[in-house]
């Protein structure tokens, strides 16, 4: 009986951490600054993506491979389509084996406001990726190139 209780407690704890990792947080004005503050001193990537962006899907696939070989890196994804629901986003991340990514979705009916809050020169082009080695934040517009990823990974060492 005691073993069953321990097993149930461990199972519930594991399930709750999985569910928590799959929460989709509303991205509002100030969210990008919050993300940067949360991961200050740690390596992380922030990928802004859209449902119909073919390059975004390619980048998600390549980031999945990158993260498997570099588990110390945190991936934060931000869906820029405010109409996407949490289930769609979780399923999309599961397609790429990115269930542990931290996921956000634009939550403003005027996405231009959020573009400006992220980068005053951004007009919504996708994918948009920010790479941080814990100190320096680099932004790349368009599909990440292998040379950019390699240089960034080298800066982590």
N, C-alpha and C positions, 0 to 999 in steps of 0.2 A: 504494500500500500504506500509506504514511504517513497519507494523508488518511482512509483507512478506519479506522485505529487512533484517530485524533483523533476522528472521528465516533462511534465506539463508546464512547470514553471520555466524551465529552460526553453521549451518550445514557444511559449508565449513571449518570452523575452526576445528570442530570435525573430519571431514574426513581427513584433512591434518595431524592431530596428529596421527590418526590411520595408515595412509600411512607411516608417518615418523617412527613410531614404528616398521614397518615391513620392513624397509630397511635392506638389507643384505650387510654388509661391507666386503670388501676384507681383509683377514688376511694375513699380510706380516711380515717380520722380524721387530721386535719392537712393534707389535700390542699387545702382551701380557703385555708388560711393560706399554703401553698406557692404557689398560683396568685397570690394577692395580692402576695406577695414578688417573684415572678418578673416581674410586670408593673408594679411600683412605678415611678411616674414616666411611665407610658405610658397612653394611652386604651385601655380594654378593656371588654368586656361578658362577663358570665358568665350563661348561661341554663341553669337546671335545668328539664328537660323529661321527659315520660313518653310512652311509646308510645301510649297510648289517650287522650291529652289533646288535644282538638281545638284548644283555645286555644294550646297549645304549637306545634302545626303552623302556625297562623296567624302566631304570633310568629316562627317560623323563616323563613317566607316573607317577612315584612316586614323582618327583619334582613338577609336576603340582598340586598334592594334597598338598604337603608341602607349596607351594607358596600361595594357596588359604587360608590356615590357618595362614600364616605369610607374609602378603602383604608388610612388610617393607623390605623384602629381594629381591634383584635384581638378575635375572637370565640372564647370558650371555651364549649363545651357540656358539660353533665353529664347523662347519662341516669340517671334515678333508678330504673329497673327493673334490678335486679342480674342478672336472668336474660338480658338482651339480649346477644347476641354481637357481636363486632367487625364482622362482615360486615354485619349488619343496620344497625348504627349508621353505617358508611361509606356504605351504600346510601341510608339516610335523608338523610344530609348531601348526597349527590350529587343526590337529588331536588330539593333546594332550592339547588343550585349553591353549596354551602358546603364544598367539599372541603378548603379551606385552614383551616377552623376547627380549633382544638385540641379534641380530644374525649376525654371521660372517661366512665366508667360506675361506678355504685355497686358496690363490691366487699365488701359486708358483709351477712351474712344478716339483720342487724337494722338496717334503714335508719333507724330512729328515732335511733340513735346518731349517724348522719351528719347527720340533720336538726339535732340539738342542737349538733353541732360547727360547723355553718354559721351557725346563728342559734338561740339558746336559746328563742326564741318560735315557731320554724317547726315546723309539724306535718305538713309534706308537701304543702301546697297548691301547685298548679302552674298556670301557669308561675311561676317565681320568677326574677327577673332582678336582677343587680347591675351597676351602671354606674359606671365609674371614669374620671375625667378625668386620672388619674395621681396625684391627691392625695386627693380626696374619694371615698368609696364610698357610693353610694345604692342602696337596695334597693326593688324594686317587686314586689308580689305581684299576680298576675293579669296579664291581657293589657296590654302597654305601650300607653299612649295616645300619640297623635301629639304632644300638647303636652309630654309628659315627654321624648320623644326629642328634640324640637326644643330644649327647654331644656338638655338634656344636651349636645347637639352645640354649642350656643352657648357652653357652658362650656369647650369644647375650644380655642376661639380666643383 
